[in-house]
Amino acid sequence: MRAAISTVCSLDSPLETVLADYAAGHVDAVDLWLGQADAYLKERSRADLRATFEQHGIAPVAASFQGGLLTSQGEARLEHWKTFEGRLALCSDLDIPVLVVAGDAHGPLGPQDLGRLSASLVEGAKRAADVGVRLALEFDGRASFPNNLQSAVALIEDVGSPHLGLCLDWFHWTIGPSKPLDLWLLTSDNLAHVQLCDLVDVPREMATDADRILPGEGSSPADDLVRRLGEISYAGGVAVELHDPRMWRVPPRQFGEIAMTALRKQLGHAAME
């Protein structure tokens, strides 16, 4: 497992500051939030961004996220797929192995929508294969489909491409209908990326992204998940991902140190059991 921090945890800071301060706080791997990358690239080049990663000794183990691919239609669909092509190229240029795709199919879905969703994943995996990138489908616990680990794994297996895997976001696993037994569906072949957090003590039905807290500090510790990662010899990224605006105001170096300590404690605690 490669311990990492998502740069979205420091969303109020410029990306170059985040990378420099995370490195100073002993972070050597990140999940790159693409909104921050887009802001950086308005003023500088991809070569500059690659050089910044190299300068600080930080590896981007994943990029998050690409939305709108699954069931969008018309002009919106064309725009999302155009953005997707650009992000695949960015991942290729920066040697980012995994691009997270949001499972953002919300609202009533009919047979045509489900067919479009599956066809989108097939086409997306083909395009990712062309540039040597792997897609990681992140199911959303409040989406229409897939909204749980079992359905997401079945969908990935149905596509049957080595360039499509699963992104397991512990927040969505916790708030959705996934069950502990579903963790046995995870394998070293189908799991491409993990995003980790804990939750404050609120009813799951009422939990929001702002209720994400550091691993091991809340009501939904990920011990069972991390134990399963050890059982399957998972070698991909495990990134802390928080969306709390209060955390965005913490200086990135301080946050990086605290978050990496919490993550390593969570990984080590589960691994020792």
N, C-alpha and C positions, 0 to 999 in steps of 0.2 A: 504494500500500500504506500502511496505517495501522499503525505500530509500536505495540505494546501489551504490557502485562504482565498475566498472569492473577493475580487477587488470591489464588488458592490458594497461590501461591508464598510468601505470608506468613500461613499459616493460623493460626499461634499468636497473631496480633495481632487486636484488634477491627477491624472494617471501617472505622470512622471514623478510626482511627489509620493504617491502611494507606493510605487515600485521601489523608490530609493529608501523610503522609511520602513517598508516591510523588510527589505534586505538588511537594514540596520538592526531590525528586530528579529533576525535569524529565521526569516521566512524565505524558502528557496523554491517554492512552487505556488502558482496562483491559478485560479479559475478566472479568466479574463472576462469582465463584464463588457459586452460589446457596445453599449451606450457610451461608456468611458473611452473605448477605443475610437469610436466615431468622432467624439469631441477632439481627441488628440490628433486624429488624422485630418481635421479641418485646417490645421496649421503646419503639420509636419508629415513626413512620408512614412510608408511602411518600413523602409530601410532604417529610418531613424528609430522607429518603435522596436524593431528587431535589435538594433544596437543598444537600446536602453535595457532591454531584457538581458542581453549578454553582459553589459557593463555591470549590472547588479547581481549577476549570477542567479537569475530567477528563470525557471522554466514555466511557460504557460501550458498546463496539462489539459486544459479544456477552455472553450469559449462559450459563453452563455449570453443570450440565447437567440434563436431564430424563431419567430412566431409567424402565424398566418399561413402556413403551408398546407395545412391538412384539409380544410373544407371551404376556404375562401373561394369566391367566384368573381368573374368579370375583371374590371380594371384593378380591383384590390388584389386579386390573385396574381395578375401580371406584375404588379409592383412588389409583392412579397417575394416572388420567385426571382425577380431582378436583384433584390437585396440579398437573397440567398446565394446567388452566384457570386456576388461581391464578397460575401463572408466566407464562402468556400475558398476563394482566392486568397483572402487574408490569412486564413488558417494554413493554407499551403505555404504561403510566403514566410510565415512565422514559425513553421513546424509545430503547429498546434494540432495534436492528433485527433481531438474530439470536438465536435460542434453539437451543442445541446439544442434540440428541437422541442419547442413547447407543444404539449398535448392540449391545445387550446380550443377544442371543439366543444362549444357550449350551446345550450338550447336544444330544442327538439331535433333529433336526427332521423332521417328516413333512410331507406335502402340506398338511394342515390348518394346521399351524403357519406354513408359508410363505404360505398364503393370508391368515392372520390378520395376519402381518407386513406384507404389502403393503396390506391394507385399513386397517391402523392408520396407515400413512404417508399414505394418501389422506385419511383422516378428520382426521388431525393437521394436514395442510396446509390443509384447508378451514377448520378452526377458527383456524389462524394467520392465514389471509387475512382473516378477519372482523375482526381487530384490527390488521392492518397489520404483522404480524411474519413473518419468514421462518425456517423451521426449517432446521437444518443437521445432517444425519445423519453422525455420527462412527462410521466402521467401526472395529471392534476386531480387532486382529491375532490374537487368540486366541478369537474368537467362532466359532460354527458358520456363521453367515451374516448379513450379509456380513463377511468378514474381510480383504478386500483392495480396492484402489482400483477395479479393473476391475468387480467385482461390485457395489460401491456405486454407481458411476456408472450401470451398467445398471439397477439398481433405481430410481434417481432418474429416469432417462429413462422407465422404464415407468410411473411415477406421473404424470409429465408435468405437474407443477404448478410455476409460477414461485415458489410459496411454499415449495418444498422444494429445498434444495441440499445441498452436501457440506461437511462439516467434515473437513479433512485434518489429523490429528494425526500429526506426523512420527515419534513414538515407535511408533505402531501401524503406520505404513507400513514402518518399519524392521524390526520384530520379526515381522511377518506375511509372507504369501506374495506381496505386491505386488512388481512388477518395475520397473526404471528406465523401460522403454518405456511403462508405464502412465501416467507423468506427462503424456504427450501427450494423454491423455483429458481433462485439465483444460481448462476454458474459462472465459471471463469470465461465462458464463451459469450453469454448474453449480457453480462454487466459491463458497461463502458465507462460509467462515471458515477460518483456518489457525492451528494450535497448534504451536509450534516448540520444539525442544530438541535436545540432542545426547546421546550415550550414552557411558558409561564403556566401557572395552575389556573386555567380557565376551561370551561366546557369546550370540547373539540368542535362542536357546532358553531361556536362563537369565535374561534381562534382566527386571527388574521396574521398576515406576514409580519406586522409590527410586534407580534407576540413571540417571535423567534428569539431565543437567547442562546448563550454559549453552550456547547455540548456538556452534559453532565451537571447542569445547574438548575434543571427544572423537573417537570412532571413526566417527561417522556424520554428517558435516557435510552441511548441506542445500543445498549449492550448486546441484545440479541442479534442485531444487524451486524455489528462488528465481529461478533463471534462467528457468524456465517461467512463473513469476508475471509476470516482466517481459515475456515474449513475448505473454502474453494481456492485458496491461495491467490486471492484477488491482488493484482499488481497495478491497478489503475489509481487515479486520483481520488482522494477523499477530502473534500473542501468544505470548510466552514462557510456557510452562507446565511447572513442575517440581513433583514430589511428594516431595521429599526432606525428611524431618523435620529433618535437620541445617540445611537452608536456612531452615526456619520460624523458627529461633532467631536468624537474622541480623536486625538492626533493619531495618524496612521501607525507611527512607530509604536506607540503605547498599545494600540489595539492589536497590532500584529503580534507583539510579545505575549499579550494576555490570551489571545485567541489560539495561538499555536501551543501554548502551555496547556490550555483546556483540551484542545484536540488530542495532543499526545497523551494526556492523562486518560482520556476516554478510550483511545485506541489501546493503550497499554493495559488498562484495567480489564477491558473485555478480553484481550488476548491472554491474560494470565489465568482466566477462569477455566 
